Amino acid sequence: MQMNLQGQTVAVFGAARGIGRAIADIFHEEQCCVLGFDLTPPDSTSSPMDYAFFAGDVTSSSDLKAFADKAVAVDHVVFCVGIGSGSFGFPFWNVSPDAWARVLNVNLIGAAQVAHALAPHMAKRGSGSFLFFTSVAGQIGSQTDPPYSASKAGLINFMQCVAKDLAPHGVRANAIAPGMVKTDLNRSVWQWGQQRLPEPQRVDYETWAAEKIKKVSPLGQWQDPAEFASMAIYLASHHARNITGQTINIDGGWVMHS
Ligand SMILES: NC(=O)c1ccc[n+]([C@@H]2O[C@H](COP(=O)([O-])OP(=O)(O)OC[C@H]3O[C@@H](n4cnc5c(N)ncnc54)[C@H](O)[C@@H]3O)[C@@H](O)[C@H]2O)c1
């Protein structure tokens, strides 16, 4: 299937690592002009990023304004930034109320700030798409990291608002909800849990990961960043011209609304 995205401009937020990196790479392979945005550039051990990179923070309106001034011709925006609180629930009052602000600020308000900075350009151009990365956690009231879950639920809701507001301007908005992907973000959940176990009960990441995926996913498989990248180019392409306001779960069947 031809995506026909050649020559289009794509802004990827959270482009240095994990899923965002795979997405920036696939748009580059599709011969798009990729503008990557992240707190820090990718580390030197990963493959070189041969597209434009901007160091910035999605919670900084001045960083986003500087980026938007350079990205006036953007066609597609992918928001792949996400952080956890660094502490976990079970029950939720194990997480300090002070942990909420930073997570909501990055995951939800950061996404809103990106949309504020870039939507006016896109509405004026009359075409394009937004893609926001949410999570299964945002659909099931996950107890693991309550501020994270709430931020992802809020992001689904905001994506629908973006989709409605931009539809008359020919711009679409969707969300992808991953289940479990072996990135730094996921590793931090394992690390946190292990630190709290007595030494003899601790297991390595791969052992923990194998057990965990069996418990939560009907298909019993981890997702790979490349799977999200394929969906991202499809959603940006003309093949998805009637898809807007949707949350697409790529989660091995973890979340089923029946
Ligand atoms: N990994 C999973 O299992 C999983 C599951 C569900 C949802 N997700 C979501 O998918 C998206 C990508 O996750 P990932 O696993 O690739 O995460 P990751 O931690 O590997 O990458 C996230 C990137 O965002 C960047 N970032 C963090 N804060 C930022 C800020 N304030 N400004 C700019 N950049 C910032 C980081 O530097 C990093 O490069 C996130 O929204 C995450 O919540 C991931």
The ligand as an SDF file (V2000), in Angstrom:
LIG
                    3D

 44 48  0  0  0  0  0  0  0  0999 V2000
    6.0380    1.9170   26.8100 N   0  0  0  0  0  0  0  0  0  0  0  0
    4.8070    1.5220   27.0830 C   0  0  0  0  0  0  0  0  0  0  0  0
    4.5800    0.3790   27.5190 O   0  0  0  0  0  0  0  0  0  0  0  0
    3.6310    2.4750   26.8830 C   0  0  0  0  0  0  0  0  0  0  0  0
    2.3460    1.9840   27.1960 C   0  0  0  0  0  0  0  0  0  0  0  0
    1.2540    2.8280   27.0170 C   0  0  0  0  0  0  0  0  0  0  0  0
    1.4320    4.1240   26.5570 C   0  0  0  0  0  0  0  0  0  0  0  0
    2.6930    4.5790   26.2400 N   0  0  0  0  0  0  0  0  0  0  0  0
    2.7910    5.9720   25.7620 C   0  0  0  0  0  0  0  0  0  0  0  0
    3.4690    6.0050   24.5110 O   0  0  0  0  0  0  0  0  0  0  0  0
    4.2160    7.2430   24.4000 C   0  0  0  0  0  0  0  0  0  0  0  0
    5.6850    6.9300   24.1120 C   0  0  0  0  0  0  0  0  0  0  0  0
    6.1770    6.1670   25.2170 O   0  0  0  0  0  0  0  0  0  0  0  0
    7.6320    5.4740   25.2240 P   0  0  0  0  0  0  0  0  0  0  0  0
    7.4460    4.1730   25.9150 O   0  0  0  0  0  0  0  0  0  0  0  0
    8.2470    5.5630   23.8850 O   0  0  0  0  0  0  0  0  0  0  0  0
    8.3700    6.4420   26.2670 O   0  0  0  0  0  0  0  0  0  0  0  0
    9.9410    6.8180   26.3740 P   0  0  0  0  0  0  0  0  0  0  0  0
   10.1420    7.2020   27.8040 O   0  0  0  0  0  0  0  0  0  0  0  0
   10.7850    5.7600   25.7850 O   0  0  0  0  0  0  0  0  0  0  0  0
   10.0090    8.1240   25.4430 O   0  0  0  0  0  0  0  0  0  0  0  0
    9.3450    9.3130   25.7970 C   0  0  0  0  0  0  0  0  0  0  0  0
   10.1280   10.4730   25.2430 C   0  0  0  0  0  0  0  0  0  0  0  0
    9.4930   11.6990   25.6900 O   0  0  0  0  0  0  0  0  0  0  0  0
   10.5090   12.6170   26.0490 C   0  0  0  0  0  0  0  0  0  0  0  0
   10.0030   13.5960   27.0150 N   0  0  0  0  0  0  0  0  0  0  0  0
    9.6390   13.3670   28.3040 C   0  0  0  0  0  0  0  0  0  0  0  0
    9.2470   14.5110   28.8720 N   0  0  0  0  0  0  0  0  0  0  0  0
    9.3500   15.4770   27.9320 C   0  0  0  0  0  0  0  0  0  0  0  0
    9.0930   16.8690   27.9350 C   0  0  0  0  0  0  0  0  0  0  0  0
    8.6480   17.5100   29.0220 N   0  0  0  0  0  0  0  0  0  0  0  0
    9.3100   17.5840   26.7930 N   0  0  0  0  0  0  0  0  0  0  0  0
    9.7900   16.9560   25.6600 C   0  0  0  0  0  0  0  0  0  0  0  0
   10.0540   15.6390   25.6090 N   0  0  0  0  0  0  0  0  0  0  0  0
    9.8360   14.8950   26.7490 C   0  0  0  0  0  0  0  0  0  0  0  0
   11.6210   11.7430   26.6520 C   0  0  0  0  0  0  0  0  0  0  0  0
   12.8660   12.4210   26.6750 O   0  0  0  0  0  0  0  0  0  0  0  0
   11.5900   10.5230   25.7300 C   0  0  0  0  0  0  0  0  0  0  0  0
   12.4760   10.6570   24.6470 O   0  0  0  0  0  0  0  0  0  0  0  0
    4.0260    7.9770   25.7320 C   0  0  0  0  0  0  0  0  0  0  0  0
    2.9960    8.9190   25.6050 O   0  0  0  0  0  0  0  0  0  0  0  0
    3.6150    6.8600   26.6800 C   0  0  0  0  0  0  0  0  0  0  0  0
    2.8520    7.3460   27.7690 O   0  0  0  0  0  0  0  0  0  0  0  0
    3.7980    3.7800   26.3910 C   0  0  0  0  0  0  0  0  0  0  0  0
  1  2  1  0
  2  3  2  0
  2  4  1  0
  4  5  1  0
  4 44  2  0
  5  6  2  0
  6  7  1  0
  7  8  2  0
  8  9  1  0
  8 44  1  0
  9 10  1  0
  9 42  1  0
 10 11  1  0
 11 12  1  0
 11 40  1  0
 12 13  1  0
 13 14  1  0
 14 15  2  0
 14 16  1  0
 14 17  1  0
 17 18  1  0
 18 19  2  0
 18 20  1  0
 18 21  1  0
 21 22  1  0
 22 23  1  0
 23 24  1  0
 23 38  1  0
 24 25  1  0
 25 26  1  0
 25 36  1  0
 26 27  1  0
 26 35  1  0
 27 28  2  0
 28 29  1  0
 29 30  1  0
 29 35  2  0
 30 31  1  0
 30 32  2  0
 32 33  1  0
 33 34  2  0
 34 35  1  0
 36 37  1  0
 36 38  1  0
 38 39  1  0
 40 41  1  0
 40 42  1  0
 42 43  1  0
M  CHG  2   8   1  16  -1
M  END
$$$$
